[in-house]
Amino acid sequence: MRIPQRFAVVGCGFIGQVHAANIARHPGTDLTLVCDTDTARAESVARQYGARSVTSEQALESDRIDAVLIASATPTHAALLEQAVRAGKAVYCEKPIDLSLAHARDVVGRISPTRVPVTVGFNRRFDRSHQQLRAQLREGTIGYAELIQMTCRASVLPSADYLRASGGQMRDQAIHFFDLLRWLTDDEVTRVAAMGAALAMPEIRSFDVDTSVVMLQLQKGALAQLDNSRRTAYGYDERLSVMGSEGMLASESQATRGATLYQGSTIRQPGLYADWFSRVQETYYAHLDAFVRHINGEEVADLPGLLDGLRAQAIAEAAQLSLTRGTFTEVEHVAI
């Protein structure tokens, strides 16, 4: 029987607490240390799971842990990632690696020669429906991909404070789907065009958008489109479809459990998940499980790494430039 991987969680906000709960319940991991700039919050999480509250510096220097999960504020990701890798700790780092692609690239360039396991938090790869679509696409079920349509419409608006710190819709929300597009197609995006507006929250117009459409061209010729919204009036809506030369595959929006009612001239179906987290909750655990198996020496094909983090961010940066310039923008080719 393997000895559990001892984790420190850095950042005990909403996502940090999600990760802490998953680490606590995973049979191959032990939640050992937790850190947060809000010490009361860290102590509360530590008590809940029998862990110890420490500073991030103490955690990274500790010989009591094997791995670090970085769920702190985005501007801290890159520095913590580099420190953890240099300390020989395996790292699960929430996306993006940094708000600056140039800085993220520099940090990755310095740490990539190490053999320390690192994954970047693109948990959508672990959605079972998306995985099935990818498997069938790879099997050639619909021939070559020609047209990809992606939809990400969150149900509830985040706070303006969250949006100010998020890096913008392209880096915060759309970036998951930039990664999914690369992963699904085994191809790279060469150029993008983005249009956006602040329709749900006009007060963010000076620094962000909440509704956007992005067109993307891939190296092998396929075309893709992503529409994003920060709020709907009908639940969380996430969809992917790939039209190929011999048919179409679709990973549809998922309804909550419930029967469809047929009565007279009316058909009433169960609605969508009320929020994004309810829809994707289990993908966080599946990603953690894949990372633990990777740490233990197993080959895990779908695990997103540092290069995936950089390339998805390069698409996000190009999309952000396109939003401000109003033109097609070339995507920087990033290599390690």
N, C-alpha and C positions, 0 to 999 in steps of 0.2 A: 504494500500500500504506500502511495506517495505521501510525502510530508506536505501539508498544505502550504501554498504560497502566502507569505505574510505581507499584507498590503497596508500602505498608508494612503489615506484619501486627503488630498489637499483641496480645500474648498468645500464647505458644507451648506451651500445654497440648495436650491431645489434639485438640480441635477446631481450635485455632490451627494445629497441624501439618497437619491435613487441608486447611485452606484454603491453607497455604503450598505444599503439594504441588500443589494444583490451579492456583494462580497460576503456579507454576513451569512447568507443562506446557501452560498455555493459550497459543495462538499470539498472542493479542492483549494479553498482559500480561507484565510483568517484575517478578519479586520482587526489590525493591531494598533494602529495610530490614526488619529484624525487631526486635521489642522484647519483653522479658519482665522481670519483677522478679527472676527467676532468671537472672542473666547467663550462667551456664554453659550453661543450656538454650538461651538465645537464640543464643549463639555457636555451639552445635552445629548448630542449624537453619540459621544463616547459612552456615556452612561447607558444609553439605549442598547448598545451592542457589546458592552463589556470591553471596550477599547480604552485607549489612553489619549488624552488631549495634549498635544505638544505644538510647538511652533514648526513652521515648514523647514526651517534650518535644522532643528533638532531631528525632524523626521528623515531628512535627506542624509544626515550624518549617522543615523542610527544603524547598528548592525542587527537590530531586531526585525528589520523588514527586508523583503526580497523585491518588492515592486511598489510603484507609486502610481496612483490614479490622480491625474491633474484635472480638477473641475473648478478651478478658481477663475477669477476674472480674466478675460481673454488677454489683456496686455501683460499678464504674468506668465502665460503659457510657455513662451520660448525660453525664458531664463530658467524656469523650473525644469523644463524638459532637459536642457543642457546640463544643469546641475545634477539631476537624477541619473542621467546616462553616465556622466563622468564618475558618479559614485557607484556605478555598476548595478544600478537598479533597473529592472524591467519597467517600462512606462506605457501606460494607457493615457493618452493626452486627448482631451476634448478638442474639437475643431473650433476655429482654425488654429494653426500653430502660432500665428501672430497676426495682428491687424495689418502689418507691412509684409508684403511678399518678399521684398528684398531682405528684410531682417530674418524672416523665416528661412529663406534660402541660405543665408550665411550660417545660421545656427545648424541647420541640417547638414550643410557641408562640413562643419566641424565635427559633428557627432556620428555621421554615417559610417566612417571607417570602423567604428566599434562593432562588436558582435552582440550588443545588448538588445534584447527584443523590445520593439516599440510598435505600438499601433495608434492610429488616429481615429477619433470617434465618429466614424461614418456608419452608425448603427443600422441605417436603412438597408444596407446590404444583407442584413440578417432577417429581413421580412420574408416569411415563407413563400408568399405569393410572388414577390419579386424574384426570389431564388428559382422558383419553378419556371418563371418566364425566361430567365437567363439560361437555364439548363436546356429548355426546348429550343431557344434561339441557337445555342451552341450545337445542338443536334441537327440543325438544318431544317427544322420543322417548317419554317416559312421562307426558306431560302435566304437571300442576303437582305439585311436591313436596309430600308430605303427612307422611311419616314417615321420619326419617333415623336410622340406627343406625351408630355408630362404635365401633371397638374399638382400643385401644392397650395391648398387653401385652408389656412388655419381658421378655427371657429371663433376664437376669442382674442381680442386685441391685447397685446402686452402693454405694459406701461410705457409712457414716453421716456422715463429714466432708463428703462431697459433698452429701448431702441437707440438712445444716445450712445450707450456703451457697447452696442452690439456690433458695430462696424458696418451696419446697413443691411438691407434685405438681401443683397447679392452674397455678402460674406456670411450672413447668419442663417438665412432660410434657404435660399436658392442653392447654396454650395452643396447641400446634401444631394441635390438632383444633378448637379454637375458631376459629382462623383458617381452617382448611379448610372449616368449616361456613359461615362468611360467604362465602367465595370460591365454594364450590360452588353456593350458593343465591342469591347476589346479594341477600341479605337480612340483617337485623340481629337479634340476640338481645335479647329484652326482659326476660326473667327466667329464673332458674335455681334448681334445688334440688339440693344435693349431699349425699351420704352417703359416709363413708369410715371406714377402720379400718387399724390397723397390724397386719396379719396375718402378713406375712413377716418383719418386723423389729419385734417388740414394743418394742425399746429406743428407737424413734423416736416412740413414742406421745405424748410430751409436746410435740412440735413439728411432727409431720407424719403423713401417712398413706401407705401404700404400695398400697392397694387402694381404689378408689372408683367410684361410679356418679353421673353427673351428668345431670339432666333439663333440657332447654332448650326454651323457647318462642320462636318467631320472629315477627317483626312481621306477616308475611303469613298467619300462622296455623299453619304447619307445626310439628310437634313433633320433637324430636331427643333421642337418648340416647347418652351416651358412657360406656364402662366402661374403666377404667385399672387396670393392675397393674404393679408394679415387677419381678415375676419370674414366669416360667412354668416348667413342667417339660418343655416340648415345643418350644421355639424362639420366635422373635420373631413375634408375631401382630398384624398391622395390617389392619383391614378397614373398608370403608365401604359402606353400601348406602342407596339412596334409593328409597322406594316412592312412586310417583306415582299419579295418577288413571287412568293407562292402562298400568301395568306397573311393573317394578322394574329398577333398574340397580345393579350391585355391582362394587366394586373389591376383589377377594378377597385373602386372605393368599397370599403367593407361596412356592412350594416351591423348594428348590435344584434344580439341574438333575439329572435322572436319570430312568430308566424306571420305570414301574409294573410290578410283577411279579404275574402271575396264575398261581397254582400250586395245583392241587387245590381245596380250599375256602377258600384264603387269597388275599387281595389285599394286596400290600405296596406302598405309595406312598412317594415321596421325602419327607423331612421338610421342615419350614420352615427358613428361615435361622436359623443358630445365635444371632445377635445382631442388634440393631437397626441397627448400622452397616452390616453386610453387606447388609441390605435397602435402605437409603436412601443408600448411599455416592455413587452417581452423581447424586443430586439436588443435592448440594452443588456439583458441577461445573456442572450445568445452570443452577443459580441464578447462579453466578458468570458464566457465559457470557451469560445474559440481562442481567445488570447491566452487563457490558462493552459489550454492544450498545446498551444504554440510554445509557451515558456517551457513546458515539459517535454519538448522535442518533437511534437507531432507536426506534420506538414499540413498547414491550413490554407487552402487556396484563396478563400474569399477575404482574408484578413487585410484590411487597409493599412498600408505602411506610410513611411515618411514621404516617399515619392508621390503616392496617391494624395497625401495632404497638400503637397506643393502644387501638383497639377490641377487639382480642383480649385485651389485658391487662385491659380493663374487665370482660370476661366472667370472666376468671380471678379478679379481685378479688371479684366478686359470688359466684362459686362458693366462694371461700375463706371469705367471710362466712357463706354458707349452711352450710358444714361446721361452723362453730363455733356458729351460732345454731340450726341445725336447722329452718330455715324457708325458704320461697321468698324469693328476694332479687331486687330489681329491678336491672337492669344500667344503670349510668350511661351516658347518651348523650354520647359524646365527639365534639367537632368541633374543627377547626383554624381 
